[in-house]
């Protein structure tokens, strides 16, 4: 097996483990979340990590069996479904959310985790000789960055729900 394929398989093994770990983390954080918005957001992130893992496993098997990077049809939605879910959950939860320190810590861990995953995918994309692999890693990196931004938004919401609503939902005050 060529050296490039060995490197590709090693990178994919690492990515699979990162996605498995991410899913487990998000499921645990979802179960432990004290509010409906957090439960829904974190469970949705777990589901997305699982989709990524499944795609990596398909790619791994193709490379191992065919000795070439497959054409990958992976088109993430840029986080729009998560943003929609987050917005709806926040509307239902309202301004009276109280976040436990443990939940804020979990969200910070998730933000850091998404950043590391983003960096890994960028690095993999830059180091691969396969154009299809580069495109795939860039798409995943963009999705991980969007996850990170959504988590940062959620973190701000947990810290100051009323302030979050003012800045995100109603940027101007009506004097009338």
Helices and strands as residue ranges (DSSP letters): H 3-32, H 36-66, H 80-93, H 101-127, H 131-159, H 161-164, I 165-169
